Amino acid sequence: MAIDLELQERLMAAAPYGMGFAVHAELAPERMAVLSKFGGRTLGELNANANRLARVLRAHGVGPDVGVALLCRNRPEFIETVVACQRSGGRMTPINWHLSPPEVAYIVDNCEARVLIAD
């Protein structure tokens, strides 16, 4: 599928922070964005899932500079959460899933997260 680069540039220039991903999803919703052993997502699917999660985050008080901690393996939901945090205005702290429970607890205690998301 050919993408109109001029249209893409105009949309990107007009997009607020966190919405650049939506521009790509609008231009090529069926394009595969992520493949992993946990499954795959098209740009359209990632965008729709990020929108749903952003609404949930806002409903739980996530907004500008509100912390969200994410403990997640390398899977499509990681990207969806990053985009959702950008759209809700939240400040995301990714936590490496290889860490020990005391290390995870230290990060969660010190990142001032209001919400913890884990896979």
N, C-alpha and C positions, 0 to 999 in steps of 0.2 A: 504494500500500500504506500503510495506517495504521500508525503506530508508537505503541506504548504508552509515553507519555512518563514515566509513573511507573516503569515497568520500566526504561526507559533511565536515569533518574536513579539508581535503586538500583544498577544494574550499574556505572555510571560511578563512583559513590562507593566501590564495592568493588574497582574495578580498580586494580592497581598501575601505577606510572608506565610509560608506553609501551604499555599495553594498552587505553587508551581507544578506539583505532582498532578493536580487535577487537570491542568492544561494538557499534559501528556496523555492522561487517561481519556480526555475528551477527544483528542486527535486520533488516538489508536487504542480504543478500549479492549480490543481482542488480542493485542500484542502481549506475548508472555513477558512478565516482569521478573518473576522469581521462580526458580525450580530448586527444590530441596528434597531430602528424603522424607520430609514431613508434608510434602505436597507442593503444588504449583499454584500461582495466581497470575491472572492477566492484570494489565494496568487498570481495567475497569473494576475488577473484583477487589483489588487492593484499595482503590479509591473509595468504593462503596463501603468496605469494611472499616476503613479509617474514618469515614464520615460517621458511621454508627458509633464507633468507639469515642469519637470526639464529643458526640452528644451525651453519651453516658458519663464521660469525664466531667463535662460542664454541669451535668445534673448532680454530680457529687462534689461540686464546689471547685473544680479545677478551672483556673483562669490565669491571668498574667502572674507570672513568677510563683505559682503554686507548684510544689514539688510532686513529681510522680516517679517512683522507683520501679524499675522493670528488671525482673529476674527471669530470663528467657533464653532458651537455646537458640541456635542459628536457624530460625524458621521464619516463614512469611509473616507471622504475627508480630515479630520484632519490628519489621518495616512498617506495618500497619500502625503500631503503637507510636513509633517515632513521628509519623505523619499526623496522627491524631493529637499528639501532644502539641505539635506545632500549631495545629488548627485551633486547639482550645486555649492556647497561650501558656500551657503548662511548661515547667522546667523539668526535663526528663533526666534521670540518673540511671544509666544502664548498669546492671550488676552482673558480673561474670558468673555463670552458673557452675563453674568449676571450683568456686571458693567454698571454704568450709562454713558451717553454720555460724560460728563466732565471727568470721570475717564479714559474712552477709549482714549479720545483726549490727556490726559496727557501722557499716555503710548506711544501712537503713536509719539507724539512730542519728547519724550525723548529716544526712543529706536533707533533713527537714521535709521529708515526703509526707504529704497528706494521704496519698494513695499508693498502694503497693500492688503491682500486677505481676503474677507469676504463671509460668506454664505448667 
